[in-house]
Amino acid sequence: MNPTQTDWKKRSYLTGALAGVTFGLLSAYLYTRAAEEEGDGPNPMSTMQLIGLILSALSLIRQIAESGKPPKKK
């Protein structure tokens, strides 16, 4: 296997991991800040909210995966 071929994979994994950690920390910060503003702690998430978040996350993952494909030829 060509060394440059594995280099871009390593960079992609590292970039994805850093983006995931950043996104997760920002989300947790905003969630806790919103819960503190109410003063009584976080409210439990409803099933519909959870399903909406999961579908949004899957949509984002799908868009990222599609961006790695080469453009279609006409």
Backbone as ProteinMPNN parsed JSONL, in Angstrom:
{"seq_chain_A": "MNPTQTDWKKRSYLTGALAGVTFGLLSAYLYTRAAEEEGDGPNPMSTMQLIGLILSALSLIRQIAESGKPPKKK", "coords_chain_A": {"N_chain_A": [[0.849, -1.184, 0.0], [0.528, 2.194, -0.762], [2.311, 4.787, 0.9], [1.29, 7.433, 0.896], [-1.329, 6.96, 0.435], [-2.377, 5.922, 2.805], [-1.922, 8.084, 4.442], [-3.835, 10.142, 3.918], [-6.083, 8.897, 4.848], [-5.577, 8.62, 7.587], [-5.459, 11.335, 8.276], [-8.097, 12.031, 7.712], [-9.526, 10.479, 9.578], [-8.511, 11.574, 11.965], [-9.299, 14.265, 11.706], [-12.089, 13.91, 11.667], [-12.483, 12.811, 14.214], [-11.633, 14.932, 15.869], [-13.481, 16.895, 15.086], [-15.833, 15.66, 15.929], [-15.467, 15.521, 18.732], [-15.305, 18.254, 19.308], [-17.846, 19.144, 18.431], [-19.461, 17.614, 20.147], [-18.681, 18.561, 22.717], [-19.409, 21.285, 22.497], [-22.163, 20.992, 22.137], [-22.887, 19.792, 24.592], [-22.158, 21.845, 26.335], [-23.916, 23.936, 25.546], [-26.363, 22.691, 26.102], [-26.222, 22.275, 28.914], [-25.986, 24.927, 29.727], [-28.447, 26.009, 28.916], [-30.11, 24.507, 30.562], [-29.295, 25.42, 33.072], [-30.123, 28.068, 32.978], [-32.834, 27.89, 33.377], [-32.846, 27.088, 35.965], [-33.718, 24.838, 37.411], [-32.443, 22.525, 36.655], [-31.847, 20.005, 34.064], [-34.542, 19.077, 31.889], [-36.241, 15.984, 31.333], [-35.763, 14.382, 28.17], [-38.118, 14.182, 25.561], [-39.542, 11.391, 23.784], [-40.087, 11.972, 21.105], [-38.443, 14.203, 20.658], [-35.945, 12.997, 20.942], [-36.01, 11.135, 18.822], [-36.132, 12.932, 16.677], [-33.609, 14.188, 16.946], [-31.905, 12.004, 16.47], [-32.586, 11.346, 13.818], [-31.786, 13.696, 12.546], [-29.026, 13.602, 13.043], [-28.35, 11.266, 11.626], [-28.954, 12.119, 9.049], [-27.044, 14.141, 8.698], [-24.688, 12.589, 8.839], [-25.052, 11.022, 6.575], [-24.919, 12.994, 4.551], [-22.254, 13.791, 4.845], [-20.942, 11.409, 4.186], [-21.737, 11.14, 1.51], [-20.403, 13.289, 0.399], [-17.855, 12.391, 0.06], [-17.808, 10.881, -2.201], [-16.952, 10.649, -5.694], [-17.823, 13.174, -8.171], [-20.74, 12.672, -10.234], [-20.633, 11.613, -13.6], [-21.888, 13.105, -16.538]], "CA_chain_A": [[0.0, 0.0, 0.0], [1.26, 3.441, -0.917], [2.249, 5.578, 2.144], [0.414, 8.609, 0.789], [-2.707, 6.489, 0.452], [-2.805, 5.805, 4.194], [-1.831, 9.389, 5.095], [-5.103, 10.875, 3.837], [-7.051, 8.209, 5.711], [-5.269, 9.007, 8.964], [-5.89, 12.735, 8.441], [-9.568, 12.05, 7.727], [-9.97, 9.971, 10.88], [-8.154, 12.551, 12.993], [-10.182, 15.419, 11.534], [-13.419, 13.495, 12.098], [-12.486, 12.666, 15.672], [-11.571, 16.269, 16.467], [-14.766, 17.556, 14.837], [-16.821, 15.016, 16.797], [-15.238, 15.968, 20.111], [-15.674, 19.673, 19.363], [-19.301, 19.218, 18.324], [-20.021, 17.052, 21.383], [-18.443, 19.491, 23.829], [-20.242, 22.467, 22.284], [-23.547, 20.59, 22.396], [-23.05, 19.601, 26.037], [-22.094, 23.168, 26.953], [-25.167, 24.656, 25.285], [-27.429, 21.982, 26.81], [-26.147, 22.571, 30.345], [-26.258, 26.357, 29.911], [-29.898, 26.192, 28.814], [-30.715, 23.923, 31.758], [-28.992, 26.295, 34.212], [-30.926, 29.289, 32.87], [-34.141, 27.594, 33.96], [-32.624, 27.024, 37.396], [-34.113, 23.591, 38.07], [-31.767, 21.392, 36.031], [-32.37, 19.605, 32.755], [-35.789, 18.321, 31.814], [-36.048, 14.765, 30.538], [-36.039, 14.543, 26.75], [-39.238, 13.367, 25.109], [-39.213, 10.419, 22.752], [-40.114, 12.636, 19.804], [-37.227, 15.012, 20.559], [-34.837, 12.07, 20.743], [-36.115, 10.617, 17.456], [-35.751, 14.035, 15.797], [-32.158, 14.351, 17.014], [-31.279, 10.851, 15.815], [-32.779, 11.496, 12.372], [-30.92, 14.793, 12.105], [-27.643, 13.112, 13.062], [-28.196, 10.336, 10.509], [-28.95, 12.918, 7.829], [-25.734, 14.781, 8.624], [-23.715, 11.549, 8.52], [-25.263, 10.653, 5.168], [-24.387, 14.074, 3.723], [-20.794, 13.729, 4.917], [-20.532, 10.233, 3.42], [-21.95, 11.432, 0.091], [-19.422, 14.262, -0.074], [-16.621, 11.68, -0.256], [-17.913, 10.224, -3.502], [-16.616, 11.525, -6.824], [-19.009, 13.687, -8.856], [-21.26, 11.817, -11.293], [-20.408, 12.087, -14.967], [-23.14, 13.223, -17.315]], "C_chain_A": [[0.892, 1.245, 0.0], [1.172, 4.268, 0.376], [1.333, 6.79, 2.055], [-1.053, 8.21, 0.808], [-3.213, 6.357, 1.888], [-2.756, 7.139, 4.923], [-3.158, 10.136, 5.059], [-6.173, 10.215, 4.692], [-6.836, 8.6, 7.174], [-5.721, 10.43, 9.247], [-7.41, 12.836, 8.511], [-10.102, 11.572, 9.069], [-9.689, 10.977, 12.0], [-9.061, 13.776, 12.921], [-11.593, 15.093, 12.01], [-13.52, 13.372, 13.611], [-12.472, 14.027, 16.367], [-12.886, 17.033, 16.268], [-15.854, 16.971, 15.735], [-16.697, 15.457, 18.251], [-15.671, 17.421, 20.272], [-17.195, 19.839, 19.352], [-19.966, 18.708, 19.607], [-19.857, 17.981, 22.577], [-19.302, 20.749, 23.707], [-21.707, 22.149, 22.581], [-23.807, 20.44, 23.896], [-23.036, 20.942, 26.766], [-23.409, 23.923, 26.773], [-26.349, 24.017, 26.013], [-27.42, 22.325, 28.297], [-26.426, 24.045, 30.631], [-27.761, 26.642, 29.857], [-30.593, 25.639, 30.05], [-30.463, 24.803, 32.984], [-29.812, 27.575, 34.174], [-32.312, 29.103, 33.47], [-34.037, 27.43, 35.473], [-32.958, 25.704, 38.054], [-33.489, 22.358, 37.417], [-32.429, 20.998, 34.727], [-33.7, 18.849, 32.874], [-35.532, 17.052, 31.009], [-36.471, 15.0, 29.085], [-37.213, 13.638, 26.366], [-38.772, 12.419, 24.01], [-39.164, 11.07, 21.382], [-38.887, 13.533, 19.605], [-36.021, 14.125, 20.257], [-34.842, 11.504, 19.323], [-35.699, 11.699, 16.455], [-34.248, 14.253, 15.772], [-31.428, 13.226, 16.288], [-31.402, 10.966, 14.297], [-31.915, 12.618, 11.803], [-29.464, 14.352, 12.044], [-27.399, 12.155, 11.896], [-28.152, 11.074, 9.171], [-27.594, 13.603, 7.634], [-24.652, 13.772, 8.24], [-23.832, 11.136, 7.06], [-24.697, 11.724, 4.224], [-22.865, 14.063, 3.705], [-20.289, 12.559, 4.087], [-20.675, 10.48, 1.917], [-20.918, 12.417, -0.45], [-18.087, 13.605, -0.415], [-16.638, 10.991, -1.603], [-17.518, 11.189, -4.616], [-17.882, 12.017, -7.508], [-19.429, 12.75, -9.989], [-20.99, 12.448, -12.639], [-21.726, 12.118, -15.699], [-23.023, 12.528, -18.64]], "O_chain_A": [[1.899, 1.298, 0.706], [0.075, 4.442, 0.907], [0.67, 7.138, 3.032], [-1.919, 9.013, 1.154], [-4.378, 6.655, 2.153], [-3.463, 7.325, 5.914], [-3.567, 10.707, 6.07], [-7.067, 10.888, 5.205], [-7.789, 8.875, 7.903], [-6.29, 10.716, 10.301], [-7.948, 13.633, 9.279], [-11.014, 12.175, 9.633], [-10.529, 11.199, 12.871], [-9.535, 14.267, 13.945], [-12.225, 15.907, 12.683], [-14.515, 13.776, 14.213], [-13.204, 14.248, 17.331], [-13.347, 17.731, 17.171], [-16.7, 17.706, 16.245], [-17.696, 15.731, 18.915], [-16.324, 17.776, 21.252], [-17.756, 20.58, 20.159], [-20.926, 19.307, 20.091], [-20.79, 18.165, 23.359], [-19.857, 21.224, 24.698], [-22.406, 22.947, 23.205], [-24.826, 20.906, 24.405], [-23.806, 21.153, 27.703], [-23.949, 24.48, 27.728], [-27.238, 24.723, 26.488], [-28.462, 22.627, 28.878], [-27.028, 24.38, 31.651], [-28.281, 27.421, 30.656], [-31.558, 26.23, 30.536], [-31.335, 24.917, 33.846], [-30.163, 28.114, 35.223], [-32.895, 30.044, 34.007], [-35.024, 27.61, 36.187], [-32.513, 25.465, 39.177], [-33.98, 21.247, 37.62], [-33.44, 21.576, 34.329], [-33.935, 18.097, 33.82], [-34.698, 17.047, 30.103], [-37.424, 15.731, 28.816], [-37.29, 12.484, 26.788], [-37.731, 12.633, 23.389], [-38.287, 10.753, 20.578], [-38.353, 13.61, 18.499], [-35.183, 14.463, 19.42], [-33.789, 11.404, 18.693], [-34.992, 11.409, 15.49], [-33.668, 14.477, 14.71], [-30.451, 13.466, 15.579], [-30.439, 10.713, 13.572], [-31.377, 12.497, 10.703], [-28.749, 14.69, 11.101], [-26.356, 12.225, 11.247], [-27.4, 10.697, 8.272], [-27.067, 13.636, 6.522], [-23.795, 14.069, 7.407], [-22.824, 10.926, 6.386], [-24.07, 11.396, 3.217], [-22.254, 14.3, 2.664], [-19.308, 12.699, 3.357], [-19.816, 10.066, 1.139], [-20.594, 12.38, -1.637], [-17.269, 14.206, -1.111], [-15.595, 10.561, -2.096], [-17.723, 12.398, -4.501], [-18.916, 11.352, -7.437], [-18.588, 12.114, -10.625], [-21.101, 13.663, -12.805], [-22.58, 11.254, -15.5], [-23.974, 12.524, -19.421]]}, "name": "protein", "num_of_chains": 1, "seq": "MNPTQTDWKKRSYLTGALAGVTFGLLSAYLYTRAAEEEGDGPNPMSTMQLIGLILSALSLIRQIAESGKPPKKK"}
